[in-house]
């Protein structure tokens, strides 16, 4: 299973599924990360956390542990 956490800077990936439960999963989905959406990885912080991505016309910064819950292809 490939997750957003494993994606490199410059990759464009497509969301397959958002894992997790409860409020955390709902929060990620409320930010626009839903099945079928393409995400472009802009950059990561020097130590790797957080990641800045673009989706649906805006930029979003996600923690690495949240990125691990987003399955991509």
N, C-alpha and C positions, 0 to 999 in steps of 0.2 A: 504494500500500500504506500503510495507516494503522497506526502503531505505538503502543504504550503511551506512548512518549516524547512524542507529539503530542497526547495527551489532556489536557484541562483539569481543574482542580480541580472536583469535583462530578459529573464524568462517571461513568457506569457503562458499562463496555465488556465485550465477550465475546471470549475468546481464540480466534483462528482457528488459529494455528500458532506454535510456538517455533522460531526460526531459530538458526543457530550449530552448532557441532560440539564434540564431546568433553566434557571435564569441565565447562566453563562451561554448556553446554546442560543437562547432567545435573543440575548444582547448581540451576539455575532450576526445572527440573521437580521436583526433590526438595522444593523449597519449596512445592509445590502449584500452580504455574503450569502447567496442562495445557490441552489443547484443550477448549473448551466451558465453561470456568469463567468466571463473571462477576467482574469486578474493579471496585471503587469507588475512585476517586482522592480521597483525603482532603486532602492538602496537599503542597506542595513547599517546599523550603528557599528562603530569600530570593534566592539566586543560581541557583535552578532545579535544583540537584543536592544531595541525592537526592530521590526522591518517596516519599511514604507512601501505601500502598494497603491496602485490606481485601479479603480473599478467604477463603473456607472458614471464616469465623468468627474470623479473627485478622488482626492488622495486620502488614504487611511493609514494610520500607524497601528500595528498590532504587536502584542508581546509574542515571543517565540512559543510559549506554552499554549497560547490561543491558536497560533498558526499550526500547531501539531494536531489540532482537532479538525482541520479543514483538509479533507481528502481531495486531491486534484489529479488530473491526467495531463 
